[in-house]
Amino acid sequence: MIAQLARLHDAPCLIDTAFRAAWPATLTARAVDLFRLSRPDAARLFRLQTGAASLFEARGMICGDSNPGNWARRLGTASTLVQFDWERAGYGHPAIDLAPLAYGLPDAATTDALAATYIAQRSVAPGDADCLSIRIRIACAWLICEVITTLADRDHALFEHYRRGYGQQLPAWLADVTATLD
């Protein structure tokens, strides 16, 4: 998956009406309420949200929804993976596509390894691996806000499962991520 994403990110964007991902403060406020975060934890999440603007600037092509459930093996091949959900294809930072591959609330070692693997696949290096690693973690925070609000809006059966599961881990994870920004 990482090799395919690296090739996509190196390609020119040929989409006229591309999806534009965004992280508005209203999304963060809703996630804070849904997760029932304390004031200090809410402040940490808002800090990540306000510092995430560069993720959503038009940089290059992204698929926008690279979670592993949106990949399949190409018919007739044993090893070629293809991305089949292009609804959110558009422009943005590669970290947006890499965040779902880090699974949940990743620690620094996980995103460091993911960033290093990704950079090794790029024909044009996107910059410092440490910088990409933290951007992946920030993109994970955005993704968690997106997931929890979408599940709540759809009254999805898994909403409570995700709210409890992420909600228990989120305070410590937010403290860890924001500490790396200092």
N, C-alpha and C positions, 0 to 999 in steps of 0.2 A: 504494500500500500504506500509506503513512504517513497519508494522509487517513482511510482506513478504520480504521486502528488508533486514531487520535485520536478518532474517533466512538465506537469500542468503549470506550475508556478513559473517556469522558465518560458512558457509559451505566451505569445501575444494574446490579449483578450479580444475576442471577436464577437462579443455579445453586445448588441445595441441597447437592449433594455435589461441590463444586469440588475440582479438583486443587490441591494445595499444594506448590509448588516449595520446595526447601530446598537449602542448601549445607553439609552436615555436614563436619566435619574428616576423617572417614574417606574421603570423596570426594576431598578435597584430597591426603591421604596417598597414596591409590592413584594419582592423577594424577602426583604427584611421582615415585613409583616407575616408572610407565610411561614418563614423559618422561626419567627418569634425571637429574633436576635436581640441581645442586650445592646445598650447604647454604644459601648466600646466596640463590640463586634460589628454593629451597623456602621459605625464610623470607618472601620477598616474596609468594609465592603464598598462604601461610598468612595473611599480613597482609591481603591482599585478602579472603580468605575470612572472617576474623573481623570485618572492617569492612563486610561485605555484608548484615548482618541486616535493614537497612531495606528492602532489595529484596524480601524475602520476607514482609513484614508485609502484612496484608490492607488494601489501599488501594482498589483498584478492579478492575474486570474486565480480565483479560488473556486473550489466546488461548493463550499459553504455548508456542507452537511456530510462530512467524511466518516461518520460513525461506522464501525465495522458491519453493522446490519445493512448498510447501503453498498456493499461490495459483494461480488460474486465471481466465480471462476468462469472464464469465457468458454463457451461450448467447444468441445473438441480439443481443449488444452487442459493440462493438469496443473499448470502453474500461473497462467495469466489471469490476474485479477482485474476486474473492471468496476468502475464506479457507475452505478445506474440511477442515482437520484440527483438530478441537476436543477431541481426547483429553486435552490438557493445559490446557484452559480452566480458569480459576479466578481467584484473587485475587493481586495483587502490584503491583510498581512497573512503570510503563510501560517502563523500561529493559530489562526482561526481554524484552519484545516487540521492542524496537528493536535489541538486540544482534545478532540474526541478520542484520539489514539492513546492518550495518556490515562484514560479511564478514571473518571471520578475526581477525587481530590489528590492529585499526585504530589509526592515529595520532590525535593530538588534533585535527588539522584535520578529519579525516573525521567524528569523533564530534561536534565542534563544529557542523559543517554539518548533520549529521543532527538534532541537538538543536534547532537554530534552525528547521529546516524543520518539525519536529514541533510545536514550540511555536506556530508560525504557524498550524497547523491546529487547535489546541485551542480550544474555546469557553471553557474555563477554564484559564488558563495554569498549568502544574504547577510553576512556580518558575523559578529562575535557570537559564539555558541552560548556564552553566559547570558547575553542580552536576549537571544532567542528563547532560552530556557525560561527566563522570568516572564517573557511575553506569552509563552504557552500557558504558564500558570495563571496569568491574568485572564487569558482567553478562557481558561477553565472556569474561572469565577463568573464570567459573562455567560458561559454556556449553562452553568448551574442555575443562574437567574432565569435564563430562557426556558430551561426544562421545567423548573418548578412552577413558573407562572403559566406555562402552556398546559401542564397537567391540571392545575387548578382551574383554568378557564374552561377546560374540556370536561371537568368533573370526572377525570380519569380514575379508574380503579387503583392505579399504582401511585396516585398522588400521596397518600398517607405513608406508604412504604418509603418513597423518596424523601418526603419531608422529615420523617424520623431518622432515616439512615444518614442523609447528608447533614441534617440538623444537629445530630450528635457530634459529628466530626468537624463541622464548619468552623466553630469558634477557634479551636486550636490551629486549624489549617490557615484561617485568615491571619492569625497572629504570626504564624511562621512566614507566610508570603509577604505580608507588609513589613516584617522585620528585615527581609532581604532587600527592600527598597531603601532602607535607611543608610 
